[in-house]
Amino acid sequence: MLKKLPAAVKVAVLSAALAAGGISAVSAAPTIYQTESAALAGGAQVETEHAGYTGSGYVGGFSDANRGNAALTVITSGSAAGAHSLVLRYANGTGSTRTVTLAVNGSTRQLSLPATAGWASWGAVSQNVTLNAGANTLAVRYGSGDNGNVNIDSLSVERVTPAAGVVEAESGTLAGGARVESEHGGHTGSGYVGGFVDANRGAAATFTVSSTATRSTLTLRYANGTGSSRTMTAAVNGAAQQVSLPATASWGEWATASVPVTTVVGSNTVVVSFGANDNGNINLDNVALAPDDTTPTPEGTTELESGFLGGGAVTTTTAGATGSGAVSLPGAGARVIRTINQASAGNATITVRYTASASGTVTAYVNGVKGAQLTLTGGSGWRTVTHTTALRAGLNIIGYQDANGAQLDNIAVTGSAALAARGATVPFTTYEAEAGTTTGTKLTPGRKYTTDVAEASGRGAVKLTGTGQHVQVTLTAPANALTVRASIPDGTTAPLAVYANGTKVTDLQLTSKYSWMYGGYPFAEGPGGARPHRYFDDARVLLPQTYPAGTVIRLAKDTNAGAYITVDLLDAEVATATTAPAGYVDVRTRGANPGDGADDSAGIRAAVSAAQGTATRGVWLPAGQYNLNSIVNLSGVDVRGAGIWHTVLNGADRRGGFAVAGAGTTIADLTFDGDVTTRDPDDAPNSDSFVEVESGSGATVFNVATNHAKTGLWLKQADGFYAAGLRVRNTMADGLNVNGNNGPTTNVRVEQSTFRNTGDDGMAMWSWNPKSEVSRSVFAFNTISLPILANGAAIYGGTDNRVEDSLISDTVFNGAGVMVSSWHDAKPFAGTTSVQRTTFTRTGTRNWDWDTHTGAVWLFAEKSDITAPLVVKDLEIVDSSYHGMLFSWNKAISNVTVDNVRITGTGGATEAFTDDKGVAVSNAGSHGIHLNLVTGTGRFDRVTVTGVKGTGSQGMTNDENRFTVQRGTGNSGW
């Protein structure tokens, strides 16, 4: 007999021994087995004290005094083979959840029995179990892992029949190691399909499934006891997609995952396979097709919750929202921005899905320009509102701001195309010179610092030494604008002839003014000094017409000016000028006249001042060349030009640019070309950044380019700063640095941007310890290449910061593809820092100053331990120059999660040489993972290492075994 136990009673655990016995069923379907007729053992006993039981009593005795002994056993009779639902009826008056062990033909699992209202109140729990044909042994025990103290009234068993349209996996055609199994219970039918293991990548099961509709939902019933989400590929009539299968509680627990598919009325071929990009390792029970009667999502739909949120906008999980939720805009200043890729320029209709309890408005912003005010009708449920706007070909940003209490779910834009899955979506096509045809010399690929080829994109280039030598490529898309990255001897200029289909079009004027640096940091030695580097620079030209795809573009050394021209790459695009928004102040009306050779700074300042008093608060810079010889301060205005190729601001004497010091500022559609030729010493800055954000709440920078500035963008304090469509080239220091030097910097997002040939980190977040930290900021969908010093991207301290969805390639000197570090006097890390969904190609370098190899991914505890959570996930690390991943050095890095990282090829810097200090350098010891004298802990799942090069190189090396490696599932090669 059981009574309610005091909360303070400590419940221990026992193991139970069973005695088998038979009892008869009392009903046909479901079959109910009364426990008072079961075989009882170990103190289990029939009782009738508490009312509400069925039959003639119930079984008690599952008390602490009988721990390890109490058990009841029933034997089924006449069972059909396959899946059944087993329901256990019980009472639990203890006030807390209790557990018992269920054994089905000897296979055990623990059942949780939530508290009932009292001992006379009865509850039920159900389990899917697999029974054999005929007799089966079912037992309930007070097991070694249980806390018992319940009463058991009955067990009922009912056959589970698959729903219409369900096909059992074991009935399919199996290939590649897929096989029928029945080891784990709970499946339907006579078994399930296993064998989707790493050794059988490519394993598949094929089914013929009937459908009554052309839009259907495909549902997979599966078990995933790995502890982490897995993926498989599902193809219906040849159309394949990846399906995510979250972990189940165990291999005996089953779940379903569904995806929308296109079907035909009648028979459909469904293939479920362990694809090349999957991580598999699941069991498949059945597949089903059901008609999809939901309203289809409009073509071109983009979820807003995955965009930039600022000014108090937050994500919500309101019922009926698509994707992962919606965006709540609580009032003035709250905004959401999404990037859109348009297949061609022209008017587009944008449909906004929203809900609002009361009627109101929201203002649309298109590429940063204030647009239509949309009326939102209040009421329950989701509604739509449309507006039409002109969009440019390629990248656009669509924003919504200043609603009062509305929630926006998604937008559908007519004519939109997919954005790049990783890296920036750009309007230009890049053609590598070494992939073209040439009468010059294709350089032997190499990565030795102080050689020109080591600074070439893809580590290859073409050298033209003789008059008349050329390299040529065939356009795959139309173009009227070219950017050529090339190198010529120090102290020279030279023309590079441009031909289209054999006809000379123009000359590109090349200069070495912004190339060639010498010595150690800050590279102040003159020509002939040690460590020559920074060989390449960009030159660009607008062509007289737009040339179609198929045009052969030839770059030729047509004169004897200069000993050589080394051509690295060609960017080609169609450059279209934008027009002035209505109501913007034209700088020409305030004394800034393009092309007159005078300093236009004062005229631009006057236009900014005049715009402050207008409704649009906008400044227009028409096409032309302007001289911006000093900094222009901006606060709450929109300064924009006619486009990157058409409005150019030229700096002078190392100066020029914009300082953002107020909320709501926008800079768009222009180029700044500085004249900075040397790196400032850290303690003696004497040059300007293109954009310096002093206090930029709600600021936006869109579709701008910068060349030859000290840094591209330097953020000293910002809240809700957003940038997209940046082209940062040939800076003397960082391409972009987000820091807190003026105060806390939070919620910064920089995306869809490209960085090349930066003089330090391509992109950096720096929480400098004497100042304030950077938090909740993200670099996403960026393409970073050829930083000549330091890293592609870096996070130095801070809270909840991320680098994700990017392409990083060809780091040159003393850096990694990405660094996460307490270096540079960084504040401690907090929250969760993550690097995810990014591809690293030919990254990591030899550090000549420290005589060490670096990694594509470098976790570096320099000033202090890194103990806050750090997530490194979904990375492709390809052809690393030396290590794949490096953890260093002599401090702790704890709470690291590394998941789904594929390291393919390490030690790609195969040349051996002696550096300028006489140190021999080779790719020896280029490890997949190097734990370099670091302590701490990390869990590794699905981390694979292949193609390790170099003497003594290993999949993983853990110096002195200081670091605790927690190996999960799916690892190989280390």
Disulfide bonds with the S-S distance in Angstrom:
none
